Structure formats: structure tokens, C-alpha cells
């Protein structure tokens, strides 16, 4: 499970402490009896000394000196790698309680429930294992997801009620139908085909991140202006501003979950390398140790080496359960929406293509410990040493 192990006994504690590296790591302390102790630390040697050194008199600090027989650990090159390793270790050691131990809070998602005869969209933290429903996220908070969804639905006439409909002309409807903000399938205010078409427009809006409606309104506004229908053009312009405001609420990471793909770049423990974490369908794959400098021999561009590395280690999200996918989305959300995050992520476009040139520059920044705004011509030096690479 973890990469390295050290035998421990109180009689040879100094040798064990000396063998443990003074570096960031995820570790597990295992004894003859009882459950193991699992945690992460920025300095493994110092943490072990605090836990396993002779106990101080009258101290209330946790001391496991007499209970530990083996130390297992894996070094981590970044805070994200530490958390990802800790998640996997806890999931294996404590399958019933790992989520509570990690304090892992599932990410808010927008669900478009296509399994219902009259689909609707709402906020959830759960992914369904089967069915036709589509999910969009992850959002930073439930409030952010609700704000985006509410502002988006204001632009369409899809229902917002949460009960199963049995269309009846005698049904009085609701406030949204009174305000002409819903097609009112509840009292057969529209045909099933018209309601399905409106759901299709909402789906296209969510899949395109709001671009579909903006393009549609811009075209209608231009045609109204050309026809000298200025009042209609002004109304379309006001609606376009609302559409652009709703679109501005959407973070770049929010995608249709089954199409959420990209590559995360993190610092690595191995020298002269960075760690690449492929993301496919919201699932995070095992890291790839990518050498920044090319091997000796025929020069190969960094883009070519990057494409080759990613092509041979693609994740298989279809083998991942819905629960594990939700947890991977939660880990991704926790890292992405931090006020100060280390590393970078590069998301694939609608066709699944990665921005390779930007990734080359991003690898140089992460390797040197720089942020994107600090990137200058000097930080392109690594990429320039690779003939044929584009920076």
C-alpha cells in the first residue's frame, strides 16, 4: 500500500528516526494489536519523534511508543499528493469510516433528471449509478450552485417544481406559470414535444457553459436591429446581459461530469520531474512521473513526450464506482477552489483535446515553483531546451 517500511522498537528508536526522511509524507503506524494510526505530515522524521519518543512526564500529548511495531510511509511532492495518498490509504484501512476521518465533503452538482417524463434540474451531492440523468460540476459551494442554476433557469421555461407530474387541465398551476416563466406541463399548458425541446435548450446551455444562449440572443438581436425593431432588440439585449451574468458565475472547472477531462500538474518527489494526474470523467488517475529534461539521444519536443506519456496511461473511469467518482470530484473541488493552491490543471475542450502548448509552459512553472502570473521568458528555458517544443 505505502512504498516504504521501517521496523520500530523502543530499543532502536534512534535508528528508526534516522532512517525516516525529513520530508512530507503519508504514514501508517502499525502495532501488534489495535487499529493502525494513519496521518500525513510535512516532516516525517519530526512527526515520528513527537509520537514515538519517550513520553514527557505529565504530558497529555499522544504517545504511541509502546504500541508501534512498524512504520509504513510514502513521500509526497505536493499537498494534493499528500491528500490523495491519505484518501487511498484511509479508504483501504478504514473502509467504513474513511470519509469522516478525512472530513471529505462531497461536491455540489447540478443534476438534470432526464429519467423523469418531465425533466427538471436541481442541486445534489450524489451521483446516480444508472439512468439517463446528467450531472454538472463540481461547484465550490451549494450556494454557488444554486445561484448559477436559479439565474440560468430564469432564462428558460423548464419547470422547477419537485413533485411528479400528472398533467391535468384542472390543475391551478404555480407562481412560475402565472409569471410566464414555465411552460406549465402540469396543466397541459404545452405539448410534450414543446417541453422536450425546452429541456434540450437547457441541456445545451449547461453543456456549453452558457455560450449557446448567448450566441442565440446575439443573433436575434442583430436581426431585430437590422429590421429596425429597436424595442425588440433592446429587450433581447437586456436578456443577453442576464445570460452573460449567469455565465460569469460558472467556474472553469464546472463541466458535464462524464466529460470532465484534463491533466493536473504537481510537484514531484523524484528529481527533475513533475507529477501528472490525468482526469477523465471526473476520476483522478495514478500520477505519472514526467521528466522535465529529455533523455540523452535524439532530441524530442516536450509536447511529443507529453502526448506519449498521457496516451499510455489513460485512466478507465468506467471501472470506477459512482461513490468513488463522487469522492474524486470532492478531492478535485477541495484542491481547485482553495484561495492559494499549488500546481495547475489544464482542461480538455469539447472535442477532448488538451492545450498542449499551455501545458508545456505550466510544467515549467510548476517545476520551478512559480505561479502563472509570474511566468516570464526566463521560465520558458526548460521548454526551449527541448527542440521543437512550442512555448
N, C-alpha and C positions, 0 to 999 in steps of 0.2 A: 504493500500500500504506500508507505513512505519510503524514500530512497535509501536512507542510511539508518544504522542501528548502533547503539553503544551499550555494552553491559555495564550495569551500575551496582555498586555495593558501598555501604558507608566506609568500608576499609580502604577503598581505592577511589574515593570521590575526587581527589585532585587530578588523577589521571583522566577520569571521565570529563571533568570540567575542561582540562587542557585539550582534549580531543574534540570537544564541541566547538564549532566555529563561532566567532563573534559577529554574526550576520543575521539578517532577517530570515525567519524560518517558521514553518508549522511543525509542531512537535506533539508526540504522544508519550506519556509516561505509563508504563505497564508494570503491574505488580503480580505477585503470586496469587492474590485474591482481590476481589472487588473490581469495580469498573475502572477503566483507564481514565487518565486525565489528558484532555486534548485542548490545545490552545495555539495561538500564534504570537510571535514576538518580533520586535525589531532587532534584538540582540540575544541570540540563543544562549550563549555562554553566561551572560549576566542573569538571564531569567532562571536558568538551571541552578545557579549559585543561590539565588533567593529561595528557590523551592526545596533544594536538596542539601544545602549547607547545614551544619549543626544549628539547632534551634537556639535562639537567644532566650535567655531567662525572662519570664513574664511577658513574652511577646505573643500577640494574638495573630501574627502573620501565619498564613497557611504553610505547613511544612510537611513534605512527603518523604523525608529522608529514609524512614524505616519501612516504607511501603513499596518503594520502586525497585524493580529488578532490571528493567530495560528502558532505554531511551530510543525512540524512533523519531526521525526528523527528515524533512526535505527543505532545502533552501529555497527562498523566493526572491525574485529580482524586482518585484513591484508590490504595491499594496493590493492591486487587483489579484495578482497571482497568489498572494497570501490568503485572501478571502476565498478564492476559487478552490485552492487546496484544502482549506479548512472546511469548506462546504462538503467536498467529496469525502474527506476523512470522517467528519461527523455523520454523514449520511450512511457510511458503511459501519461505523462503530455503534452509533445510536439510531437505528432505523426508525424508532418510534418517537424520538424527541429532538432530532437534529435541527428541525426548523426553529423550534423555540430556543434551543441553545445558541443558534446563530442569530437569533432575532431577525429572521428573514421574513419581510413583509411583502406579500405578493403585489405585483404591479397592477395599477388600474388600467383597464382596457375598455374600448368601445366594442360592444357586440352588436352586430346586425343579424338578428334572428331570422334567418331565411327558412327555418323549419316550420314556422307558423304560416298558415294560409294568408294572413295579413301581416307581413313582417313589420317589425319596429326595431329601433336602436336604443340601447341603454348601456349603463356602466356596469362592469363586473370585474372581479379579480380571478375568475375561474375560466379555464379553457375546457370546452367540451371535447370529449374524445372522438365522438362521431357526429354525424349530421352535416347539414349544409351551411350552418352559421359561419360567419366570417368575423374575425377579430382584428382590431386595430390598436396599436400601442407600441411600447409602453409609455404611459404618461407619467409625469413626475408625482402628481398627487391626484386624488379623486376630484378635488375641487377644480383642478385644471382640466381634467377630462370632461367634467360636467359643463364647464363654461364653454369649451370648444363645441361639444355636442349640441348644447342649447342654442348657441349662436348659429351653428350650421343648420339645424332643423328649422330655425326661423326663416330660412331661405327656401324651404320646400314645404310640401303639404302632406308629409307622411305622418301617420298617427303617432301619438305619444302616450296613449292610454295603456295600462299594463294588464288588462284582462283579455281573455279570449273572446273574440267577436262572434256573434250570431246575428248577422245583418237582418234588421227588421225596420221597415219604413215607419213603424210607430215609435221607434226609439227616439228620445228627445235630443240626443247628441250631447256635446260638451262645449266649453268655452272656446276651444280651438276651432270647432266647426262654425260657431257663431261669428268668430273673427275672420273667417275665410282663410284659416291657417292649416286646415286639414281637409282632405278630400271626403272625409266622413263616410268611410265604408260601413260604419256601424249602423247607419240607417239607409244604406244603399244610395248614398249621395254621389257615387261614381260607379262605373263598371269595374269588374275585377281586372280587366285588361289595363284600364287607365291607372288604377292603383299600382299594378305591377310595373308600369312604365315609370311612375314617380319613384318607386323603390329603386329601379335601375338608375335613375338620375342621382339618387342619394349614394348608391354604391359607387358610381363613377366619381362623385365628389370626394368620398372617403379615400378611394384608391389613388386619386390624383393629388391628394393633399389640397383640395380646393381649386386647383387650376382649371378643371373642366368648366365649372360655373363661371369663373372669371372670364374665360375665353368666350363662353356663350353670351354673357352680358355685354362684353366689349363689342362683339359682332352686332348684336341687336341695337346697341347704342349708336354705332356708326351708321347702320342702315336707317334708323329713325332720324338722325341728323341729316343724312343725305336726302331724305324725303321731306325735310323741313318740319318734321313733327317734334318740335323742340320741347314741348311739355312732356311727351313720352320719353324723349331722350334724357331729360333731366331726372325723371323717375327711375329710368334704368341706371343712370349714373349714381343715384343715391343707393340703389340696390347693389351696384357693383362695389361701392365703398364698404357696405356691410359685409359683402363676400370677402373682400380683401382684408377687412379687420378680423373676420373669423379665421381666415387662412394664416394670418400673422400669429395666431395663438398656437399654431401647430409646430412643435419642436421637430428638428430634422430627423431625430431617431424614430418618430412615430410613423410606422408603416403598417401595411397589412401583415399580420404576424407570420403567416405562412410564406410570405415573400420578403421578410426582413433578412437581408443578407449583407455581409460586409466582412471587413478584417479589422481587428483591434491590434494595435501595435503597443507593446510594453517593453520596459527594460528587462534584460535577461541576466540570469546568474552567470551563464557561460560568457567568457571574454570574447570581445569582438563580434557579439551577436545581439540581436533583439528577438523578442518572443512575439510571434504572430498567432493570434487567436481567430481562426475563421468562425464566422457566424452564419448559420444557414437555417432559415425558418425559425429564427429566434433561439436556436440551440447553439451553445458555445462548444467548439471542438477542443481537443487537446492542443496545447501550444506547439508551434513549430519553431525550432531554433534556427533563425535565419542569419547566416554570416554576412556581415556588412561589407567586408572586403572580399573580392573574388579569389578563388583558389589560383594557385600558380598554374600557368599554362596559357591556353588560348583565351584572350580577353572576351568576356561575355557581359552584355549590358545587365544592369541591375534589374531592369524591367523583365528581361528574359528569365533571369534566375528566379525572380519573384513569381512569375507566372508558372514556372516549372514546379516550384515548391508548393504553391497553392493547389495546383492541379493534381498532385499525387497524394494529397492529404485532405480531401474534401470530406466534411462530416456527413453522417447519414441520419438526418432528422426523423425519417420515417420509423427508425428503430427506437426513438425516444418517446416515453410515455407523456401524456398530457400533463401530469403532475411535474415531471422533471422539466418539461418545456416551460411551465409557469415559473419554476424556480430559477431557471436560467435567465428568463426575462427579468425576474426580480434582481438577480445579481447584476445584469446589464444596466438596469434602471438605477440601482444604487451607485454604480460607478459613474454613469454618464451624467447624472444630474447633480453631482457634487459641486460645491462652489469652487473648489480648487481640485481638479482631477489631474492625475499623471497619466501620460500616454495619450494616444489618439485613436480614433476609429474612422474608417473610410467605408461608406455605404455604397452598395451597388445601385445602379439606376434601374428603370423599369424593365430594361432588357437583360438585367443580371450582370452587366459589365461593371468592373471596378475601375476607379480613376487611378490608373497605374502611375501616371506622372506625379500626381499629388502624393501617392503612397511612397514613391522614392524620396520625395522631399520630407515627408513625415517620418520615414525611417531615420533619415539623417538627424532630424530634430530630436526624436526620442533617444537615439543613440548618444547624442551629446547632452541630453538633459535640458533641452531648450523647449520653449513654447512656440506655438505657431506665429504669434505676433512678433517674436524676437528673431524670426528666420531672416537671414541675410545671405548675400552671395558667399560669405565665408562658410556657412553651414552646408552649402552645396558641394563642398570639397570632396566629400566621400563619394557622392554620386558622380562627380566629374572624373574620379579615378577609374570609373568603370566605362570604358569606351563604348559609345553607342547609347548610353542611358540618357533619358530626357529629364531635365530638371526645370 
